[in-house]
Amino acid sequence: MFLAREGKIALDPQAIMAALYRLTPGEAALVKALTNGTTMEAFAEARQVSLATVKTQLQSTFAKTNTRRQSDLMRLAYSIAR
């Protein structure tokens, strides 16, 4: 699989994380939003879901990526984005 071609990213980091860690579309969207600096509250409002739903998605994402904190998850996401 080619991740880059002629200096351009062939797959976006969100798609790579979703495939590597089997994230649901909601979990992948949450990771992308968090890496873009969106708060969980703003993400919940934009997706029209409760904050509890977003927190559940985040906990599920932690479990799938073997991370424990949001900072660990962001470090993982940024390392994939390179």
C-alpha positions in Angstrom: 0.0 0.0 0.0 1.3 3.4 -0.9 0.7 6.1 1.8 2.2 8.9 -0.3 2.6 9.6 -4.0 4.6 12.4 -5.5 4.7 14.3 -2.3 1.0 14.0 -1.6 -0.7 11.9 1.0 -2.6 9.1 -0.7 -4.7 8.2 2.4 -5.7 10.7 5.2 -4.5 9.9 8.7 -8.1 9.4 9.9 -8.6 6.6 7.3 -5.3 5.0 8.3 -6.2 5.1 12.0 -9.6 3.7 11.3 -8.2 0.8 9.3 -5.3 0.0 11.7 -7.4 0.1 14.9 -10.8 -0.8 13.5 -12.4 2.4 14.6 -16.0 3.1 13.9 -16.8 6.1 11.7 -17.8 8.0 14.8 -14.6 7.1 16.7 -12.5 8.1 13.7 -14.4 11.4 13.3 -13.8 12.1 17.0 -10.0 11.5 16.7 -9.9 13.8 13.7 -11.9 16.5 15.5 -9.7 16.2 18.6 -6.5 16.5 16.5 -7.9 19.6 15.0 -8.4 21.2 18.4 -12.2 20.6 18.7 -13.5 20.1 22.2 -15.6 17.1 23.1 -18.5 19.4 23.9 -18.2 21.1 20.5 -18.0 17.7 18.7 -21.1 16.5 20.6 -23.0 19.6 19.6 -21.9 19.4 15.9 -22.8 15.7 15.7 -26.0 16.3 17.7 -25.2 13.6 20.3 -24.8 13.8 24.0 -21.5 14.4 25.7 -21.9 11.0 27.3 -22.0 9.4 23.9 -18.8 11.2 22.9 -17.1 10.1 26.2 -18.1 6.5 25.4 -16.7 6.8 21.9 -13.5 8.1 23.4 -13.2 5.3 26.0 -13.8 2.8 23.2 -11.1 4.5 21.1 -8.7 4.3 24.0 -9.3 0.6 24.3 -8.8 -0.1 20.6 -5.6 2.0 20.4 -4.2 0.8 23.7 -4.0 4.3 25.0 -5.2 5.6 28.4 -5.3 9.4 28.0 -6.3 11.9 25.3 -2.7 13.1 25.1 -1.5 9.5 24.4 -4.2 9.2 21.7 -3.1 12.5 20.1 0.5 11.5 20.1 -0.5 8.3 18.3 -2.6 10.2 15.8 0.1 12.7 15.1 2.7 10.0 14.6 0.5 8.4 12.0 -0.1 11.7 10.3 3.6 12.3 9.6 
